[in-house]
Amino acid sequence: MGRKFEVAVGGRSLRVCVSAVDEAWELWICDATHRLALGQRIEIDDAVVAYRQGHDPVAAAGRLLASQLEQGSLALQTSTPPEPCPRH
């Protein structure tokens, strides 16, 4: 099970889902079944350094993206057709 950060945007339920990819973590903004936009990519090496210093960059990035979505300061530019979200 992957990490998810729930967020409500204008009556719409969205999630920031974390996916492991080659040498990185990707944070995707998803609706109930599809990936809508890539929010951020965190390199594994950078994450390991941060974890050793007591920080969780994936959680921090997920909370930041969720907050930006709630505040309307992050515009979603979706690709068509959206990809299925593997976390749902």
SVG drawing of the C-alpha trace seen along z (x, -y; Angstrom):
<svg xmlns="http://www.w3.org/2000/svg" viewBox="-19 -30 41 32">
<polyline fill="none" stroke="black" stroke-width="0.4" points="0.0,0.0 1.4,-3.4 1.3,-6.7 -1.7,-9.0 -2.6,-12.5 -6.4,-13.2 -7.6,-16.6 -11.0,-18.2 -11.0,-20.8 -14.2,-22.6 -16.4,-19.7 -14.2,-17.2 -12.2,-14.6 -8.6,-14.3 -5.5,-12.5 -1.8,-13.0 -0.5,-9.5 3.2,-8.5 4.6,-6.0 8.0,-4.4 9.7,-4.7 13.3,-4.1 15.6,-6.0 12.8,-8.3 9.4,-8.9 6.7,-10.6 3.8,-12.4 0.7,-12.3 -2.5,-14.2 -5.3,-11.7 -9.1,-11.6 -11.0,-8.4 -9.4,-6.4 -7.0,-8.4 -3.7,-10.3 -4.4,-13.9 -1.0,-15.6 2.5,-14.9 3.0,-17.1 6.7,-16.4 9.5,-14.0 12.0,-13.3 15.2,-11.5 15.8,-8.5 19.4,-9.6 18.0,-13.0 15.3,-11.3 17.8,-9.0 20.0,-11.9 17.0,-13.8 15.8,-10.6 19.2,-10.3 18.8,-13.9 15.4,-13.1 13.3,-14.6 10.6,-13.0 10.7,-14.9 8.0,-12.7 5.5,-13.5 6.5,-17.2 6.0,-17.3 2.7,-15.5 1.3,-17.8 2.5,-20.9 0.8,-19.7 -2.4,-19.0 -2.3,-22.4 -1.7,-24.1 -4.6,-22.3 -6.9,-23.3 -5.9,-26.9 -6.3,-27.0 -2.6,-28.0 -1.9,-24.9 -3.6,-24.7 -4.2,-21.2 -3.2,-20.8 -4.3,-17.3 -3.2,-15.3 -5.9,-13.5 -6.7,-10.8 -5.6,-10.5 -3.6,-7.4 -5.2,-5.0 -4.0,-5.5 -2.4,-2.3 -3.1,-3.2 -6.9,-2.9"/>
</svg>
